[in-house]
Amino acid sequence: MKKIIILSMIISSLVYANEVKVEKYIVNPGDYKIVYSGEEREFLTGITPGYGSGLAFKDISNNGSLEFYGISDRGPNTDLPKYIKKGKELKGKFFPTPKFNPSIALIKIDRNGAIIKDKIDLKTQYGDKISGRIIPENLVGAINEVGFNLDMSKINNDIYGLDTEGIAIDKEGNFWICDEYGPFIMKVDRSGKILEKYSPKEGLPNILKYRVPNRGFEGITVDENGDVFAIIQSPLDVENETKKTAKYTRIVKFNPNTKESTMYAYPVDNGYKDFSKAKIGDITSIGEGKFLVIEQGKQNDKMENRIYMIDINGASKIEDNGDLEYGKVKDLKPVEKKLLIDLREYGWDLEKAEGITLLPDKKTVAIVNDNDFGIETRIEDSEYSNSNFEDYTYNEDKREFYYKDKVAKKTKARITQNSEKERDSQLWIFKFKDKIE
């Protein structure tokens, strides 16, 4: 198990100058690799799990070891070549382990490093394990995407399918998780059973149905009052018109007792040429209406991963309509936003920072990446050996692969390990000298 410690200083242009020590861990999967029955030899021992879609602090022991809960997303999935059906290009994904059960992992950090010690499988209210498979068309949460096995046979959809992306814990010990299919918010007991589930028009504002497909709720947290806050990953695409131009995404405050929701405008950075490129990673409560938020994406052709401190006190309450996205809200007061950490300045060179949690001392912040289960798609083709993945199209009507404009009869889709720096699950601990407040 690997561990690197770096000591550095935050530059004074941030919220405040503050000495920070950084500890970096590679998370050992322990006994929790994902069983894979395919032919690829690099996965004979299983696929590396990915529990970096969300992070919540659990406990600290007397000897100083830390425990966290991490949550997976919908499971191992990789890109499909360009996919054509009835002359129309559709979106699709390979699901090499279609029976994967989204779950919560217990991650422990001690002097030996970081390791997964246990996991909790997510289950429906009836006690059946859920999957991460795509929700059928015309149901809440459908994303107009098609799931495939690697042999190009279609996989079954799942009306209970979830693409989980955030996790928090309330004072009673229940989990609150969010998903980017629906988008859904769910209350889950300690065994992983879903107790309550909310979606647009079914407990949540109807406007949220306009989330960009698979860009629903990306982070969730519970504040000291028991209120649940969830944040949409990217600006909404109201009537398929606003995803590139809307300068705000939405934070939803949900009261578990009254079932009432309030929404606030989160201003994404101004450096995006296309505001749909802005992506939130996670949110965690500081208390008294303040939060830490991960924002990331390519700005000015440069990848950024930043942690902001935000304050909703005094922010405008946003209506359940598209006025925010169309720029029609008069006297808008978005949440206040200040930069706390630019992760890139501390050596973060990963694409996805997707989990954040604040420890009780309010001086320690933990960040985890989404490693996409360490896999990506490759194309095997003995006929066109120098081809690239982007050169291929699969025609559903003819059931054939094409290399550029030529039929590719010796083509197979496989999975392979993704880039070495991205395939591991990494957990970084930032220890500030002063409290974050």
C-alpha positions in Angstrom: 0.0 0.0 0.0 1.4 3.3 -1.1 1.5 6.6 0.8 3.2 9.9 0.0 3.3 12.9 2.2 3.8 16.4 0.9 4.0 19.7 2.9 3.1 22.9 1.0 1.5 26.3 1.3 -1.8 27.6 -0.1 -1.2 30.7 -2.1 -2.6 33.9 -0.7 -5.2 34.5 -3.5 -7.4 31.8 -2.0 -9.9 32.2 0.9 -7.0 32.7 3.3 -3.3 31.7 3.4 -3.2 28.5 5.4 -0.5 25.8 5.8 -1.6 22.5 4.5 -0.2 19.0 4.8 -1.3 16.5 2.1 -1.3 12.7 2.5 -1.9 10.6 -0.6 -3.1 7.0 -0.5 -3.8 4.3 -3.1 -6.9 2.4 -1.9 -6.2 -1.3 -1.6 -9.3 -3.3 -2.8 -8.6 -6.0 -0.3 -11.1 -8.8 -0.8 -13.5 -6.8 -2.9 -12.3 -7.0 -6.5 -15.2 -7.5 -9.0 -15.6 -11.0 -10.5 -15.2 -10.9 -14.2 -15.7 -13.9 -16.5 -14.4 -12.5 -19.8 -11.3 -13.6 -21.7 -9.0 -10.7 -21.0 -6.1 -12.1 -19.0 -5.4 -8.8 -17.1 -8.7 -9.3 -15.3 -8.3 -12.9 -14.2 -8.2 -11.8 -10.6 -11.1 -9.4 -11.1 -11.8 -5.8 -11.9 -10.5 -3.1 -9.5 -13.5 -1.6 -7.7 -14.4 2.1 -7.8 -15.8 3.6 -4.6 -14.9 7.2 -5.4 -18.2 8.6 -6.7 -18.9 10.0 -3.2 -17.4 10.1 0.2 -18.6 10.4 3.8 -16.7 10.4 7.1 -17.6 7.6 9.5 -15.3 7.6 12.5 -11.8 8.1 13.9 -10.4 5.6 16.4 -8.3 6.2 19.5 -5.2 5.2 17.6 -5.9 7.8 14.9 -7.1 5.5 12.1 -9.8 6.9 9.9 -12.9 5.3 8.5 -14.9 6.5 5.5 -17.9 5.4 3.5 -17.3 5.5 -0.3 -20.0 4.8 -2.9 -19.7 3.2 -6.3 -21.5 4.4 -9.4 -23.5 2.2 -11.8 -20.6 -0.2 -12.2 -18.0 -1.1 -14.8 -19.0 0.5 -18.1 -16.9 1.6 -21.1 -17.4 3.5 -24.3 -19.2 2.0 -27.3 -18.0 2.7 -30.9 -20.3 5.0 -32.9 -23.6 3.2 -32.9 -26.1 3.5 -35.7 -29.7 2.2 -35.7 -32.2 2.9 -38.5 -29.8 5.5 -39.8 -29.6 7.4 -36.5 -26.7 7.7 -34.2 -27.6 6.6 -30.6 -25.7 6.6 -27.4 -24.5 3.3 -25.9 -22.2 1.7 -23.3 -20.6 -1.7 -22.8 -21.5 -3.2 -19.4 -18.9 -6.1 -18.9 -20.4 -7.0 -15.6 -24.2 -6.3 -16.1 -25.1 -7.9 -12.8 -23.0 -5.4 -10.8 -24.7 -4.3 -7.6 -24.0 -0.6 -6.7 -22.7 -0.6 -3.1 -21.2 1.3 -0.3 -17.6 0.5 0.9 -16.1 0.9 4.3 -12.6 2.4 3.7 -10.0 2.4 6.5 -6.8 4.4 6.7 -4.2 3.5 9.3 -0.4 3.4 9.4 -0.4 0.6 6.9 -2.3 2.6 4.3 -5.9 2.6 2.9 -7.9 -0.5 2.4 -11.5 -1.6 1.7 -12.7 -3.5 4.8 -16.4 -4.2 4.0 -19.2 -3.3 1.6 -23.0 -2.8 1.9 -25.0 -3.8 -1.2 -27.8 -1.4 -2.1 -31.3 -3.0 -2.3 -34.8 -2.0 -3.2 -37.5 -1.5 -0.6 -38.4 -5.2 -1.3 -34.9 -6.4 -0.4 -33.8 -7.2 -3.9 -30.3 -6.1 -5.1 -30.4 -3.2 -7.5 -28.3 -2.9 -10.6 -26.7 0.0 -12.4 -28.3 -0.9 -15.7 -30.2 1.6 -17.7 -33.8 2.6 -16.9 -36.3 1.7 -19.6 -37.5 4.5 -22.0 -40.4 6.7 -20.9 -39.8 6.1 -17.2 -38.4 8.7 -14.8 -34.6 8.4 -15.0 -34.4 7.1 -18.6 -31.4 8.5 -20.4 -32.0 7.2 -24.0 -28.9 5.1 -23.9 -28.5 1.4 -24.8 -26.5 -1.1 -22.8 -24.5 -3.9 -24.5 -22.4 -6.9 -23.7 -19.0 -7.0 -25.3 -20.4 -9.4 -28.0 -22.8 -6.6 -29.0 -25.8 -8.3 -27.6 -28.1 -6.0 -25.7 -28.5 -6.2 -21.9 -31.8 -5.9 -20.1 -32.8 -2.6 -18.6 -33.8 -2.3 -15.0 -36.7 -0.2 -13.7 -34.9 0.1 -10.4 -31.5 0.9 -11.9 -29.3 3.5 -10.2 -26.2 5.4 -11.1 -25.3 6.4 -7.6 -23.0 9.4 -7.2 -23.1 10.8 -3.6 -23.4 9.7 0.0 -24.0 11.3 3.4 -25.0 10.1 6.9 -27.7 11.6 9.1 -27.8 11.7 12.9 -29.8 8.5 13.1 -27.1 6.7 11.1 -29.1 6.4 7.9 -27.4 6.9 4.6 -28.7 9.5 2.1 -27.5 8.8 -1.4 -28.1 10.5 -4.8 -28.1 9.4 -8.3 -27.6 11.0 -11.8 -30.2 8.9 -13.7 -33.4 10.2 -12.1 -32.1 12.4 -10.6 -33.1 10.6 -7.4 -32.5 11.2 -3.7 -32.8 8.2 -1.4 -32.8 7.4 2.3 -31.1 4.1 2.9 -30.8 2.1 6.1 -27.6 0.6 7.5 -28.2 -2.7 5.7 -28.4 -0.9 2.3 -32.2 -1.1 1.9 -33.8 1.9 0.3 -36.5 3.4 2.7 -37.5 6.5 0.7 -37.0 7.6 -2.9 -37.6 11.0 -4.4 -37.6 12.1 -8.0 -38.7 15.1 -10.1 -42.4 15.8 -9.5 -42.4 13.0 -7.0 -41.0 14.9 -4.0 -38.5 17.0 -5.9 -38.9 20.0 -8.2 -40.2 19.1 -11.6 -37.6 21.3 -13.4 -34.9 18.8 -12.5 -36.2 16.5 -15.2 -34.2 18.7 -17.6 -30.9 17.4 -16.2 -28.5 16.5 -19.1 -28.8 12.7 -19.4 -26.6 11.1 -16.8 -25.7 14.5 -15.3 -28.3 14.5 -12.5 -27.3 14.7 -8.8 -23.6 14.4 -8.4 -23.2 15.2 -4.7 -25.2 15.1 -1.5 -24.7 16.1 2.1 -26.7 16.5 5.4 -26.2 19.6 7.5 -26.4 20.0 11.3 -30.2 20.6 11.1 -30.8 17.4 9.3 -31.6 19.1 6.0 -30.4 17.3 2.9 -28.6 19.2 0.1 -27.9 17.8 -3.3 -26.3 19.4 -6.3 -26.9 18.9 -10.0 -23.7 18.0 -11.9 -24.0 20.5 -14.8 -26.4 23.3 -15.9 -29.9 22.0 -16.8 -30.8 21.6 -20.5 -34.3 23.1 -20.4 -36.2 22.1 -23.6 -32.9 21.1 -25.1 -31.9 24.7 -25.3 -29.8 25.8 -22.3 -27.0 23.3 -21.4 -24.3 25.3 -23.3 -25.4 28.8 -22.3 -26.8 28.5 -18.7 -24.2 29.9 -16.2 -25.6 28.2 -13.1 -26.4 24.8 -11.9 -28.8 24.1 -9.0 -28.4 23.2 -5.3 -31.5 21.5 -3.9 -32.3 21.7 -0.1 -34.7 19.0 0.9 -36.4 18.8 4.3 -36.9 15.1 5.2 -39.6 16.0 7.7 -41.8 18.3 5.7 -40.7 17.0 2.2 -40.3 20.5 1.0 -37.6 21.6 -1.4 -35.8 24.9 -1.9 -33.4 25.6 -4.7 -30.3 27.9 -5.0 -28.2 29.0 -8.0 -24.5 27.8 -8.0 -22.5 29.9 -10.5 -20.1 27.7 -12.4 -16.7 29.2 -13.4 -16.6 31.7 -16.2 -13.7 30.0 -18.1 -15.8 27.5 -20.0 -16.4 28.2 -23.7 -19.3 25.8 -23.4 -21.0 25.8 -19.9 -22.0 22.1 -20.4 -18.4 21.3 -19.8 -18.7 22.4 -16.2 -19.0 19.5 -13.8 -19.6 19.3 -10.1 -17.9 16.5 -8.2 -19.4 16.5 -4.8 -20.7 18.7 -1.9 -20.1 18.5 1.9 -21.5 20.6 4.7 -19.3 22.9 6.9 -22.3 24.1 8.9 -24.3 27.3 9.2 -25.2 27.4 5.5 -21.7 26.9 4.3 -20.4 24.0 2.1 -17.4 22.7 0.2 -17.9 21.9 -3.5 -15.7 20.2 -6.0 -16.0 21.8 -9.5 -14.0 20.5 -12.5 -13.8 20.6 -16.2 -11.8 22.1 -19.1 -11.5 25.8 -18.8 -9.6 27.7 -21.5 -8.5 24.3 -22.8 -6.9 23.4 -19.5 -8.3 20.8 -17.1 -9.2 22.2 -13.7 -10.1 20.5 -10.4 -11.0 23.0 -7.7 -12.5 23.1 -4.2 -14.7 26.0 -3.4 -16.2 27.2 -0.2 -19.8 28.4 -0.7 -22.4 30.2 1.4 -26.1 30.0 0.7 -27.0 32.6 3.4 -28.7 35.4 1.6 -28.9 33.6 -1.7 -32.0 33.8 -3.8 -34.6 31.0 -3.7 -35.0 29.8 -7.3 -38.4 28.9 -8.7 -39.4 25.6 -10.2 -39.2 26.9 -13.8 -36.4 27.5 -16.4 -36.0 31.2 -15.7 -32.6 30.6 -14.1 -31.3 28.8 -17.1 -32.7 31.4 -19.6 -31.2 34.3 -17.6 -34.6 35.7 -16.6 -34.3 35.8 -12.8 -34.4 39.5 -11.7 -32.1 40.6 -8.9 -30.5 37.1 -8.8 -28.3 36.5 -5.8 -26.4 33.2 -6.4 -24.6 31.4 -3.6 -21.3 33.1 -2.6 -18.3 31.2 -3.9 -14.6 31.4 -2.9 -11.7 29.3 -3.9 -10.3 27.1 -1.1 -7.9 24.8 -3.0 -6.8 24.4 -6.6 -6.1 20.6 -6.5 -3.8 20.9 -9.5 -1.4 23.0 -7.4 -0.9 20.0 -5.1 -0.1 17.6 -7.8 -3.6 16.3 -8.6 -3.3 15.1 -12.2 -6.4 12.9 -12.3 -9.5 13.7 -14.3 -12.3 13.1 -11.7 -12.3 14.3 -8.1 -15.8 13.0 -7.2 -15.9 12.6 -3.4 -15.3 15.1 -0.6 -15.9 15.1 3.1 -15.0 17.3 6.1 -13.8 15.7 9.3 -15.2 16.9 12.7 -12.1 18.9 13.5 -13.0 21.1 10.5 -9.3 21.2 9.6 -9.2 18.0 7.6 -10.7 17.4 4.2 -10.7 14.1 2.4 -10.9 13.8 -1.4 -11.3 10.7 -3.5 -11.2 10.1 -7.3 -13.5 8.1 -9.5 -11.2 5.6 -11.3 -13.9 4.3 -13.6 -13.1 0.8 -12.3 -9.7 1.0 -14.0 -11.1 0.0 -17.5 -11.7 1.3 -20.9 -12.7 -0.2 -24.3 -10.2 -1.5 -26.9 -10.9 -2.9 -30.4 -9.3 -6.1 -31.6 -9.0 -6.2 -35.4 -6.5 -8.5 -37.1 -7.4 -7.1 -40.5 -6.9 -3.4 -39.6 -4.2 -3.6 -37.0 -3.3 0.1 -37.0 -6.8 1.3 -36.5 -8.0 3.6 -33.8 -11.1 3.2 -31.6 -12.7 6.3 -33.2 -12.5 4.8 -36.6 -15.2 2.2 -35.9 -19.0 2.2 -36.2 -21.4 -0.5 -35.3 -24.5 -0.8 -37.5 -27.3 -2.4 -35.5 -29.5 -3.0 -38.6 -26.8 -4.9 -40.4 -25.2 -6.3 -37.2 -21.8 -5.4 -38.5 -18.8 -3.4 -37.5 -17.3 -0.9 -40.0 -13.8 0.4 -40.1 -14.3 3.8 -41.6 -16.5 2.9 -44.6 -15.4 -0.8 -44.9 -17.0 -3.8 -43.3 -14.8 -5.1 -40.5 -15.4 -8.8 -40.1 -12.6 -9.6 -37.7 -13.5 -7.0 -35.1 -14.1 -7.7 -31.4 -14.7 -5.3 -28.5 -12.6 -5.9 -25.4 -11.9 -4.2 -22.2 -8.4 -3.2 -21.1 -6.9 -1.3 -18.2 -7.1 2.4 -18.5 -4.1 4.7 -18.1 -1.9 3.7 -15.2 -2.4 7.0 -13.3 -6.2 6.7 -13.6 -6.8 3.1 -12.8 -6.2 3.3 -9.0 -8.6 4.6 -6.5 -6.8 7.4 -4.7 -7.8 9.1 -1.4 -6.0 12.3 -0.5 -6.1 13.9 3.0 -5.7 17.7 3.3 -4.8 18.8 6.8 -5.2 22.6 7.4 -3.5 24.4 10.2 -6.7 26.5 10.9 -10.3 25.6 10.9 -12.3 25.9 7.7 -15.3 28.1 8.6 
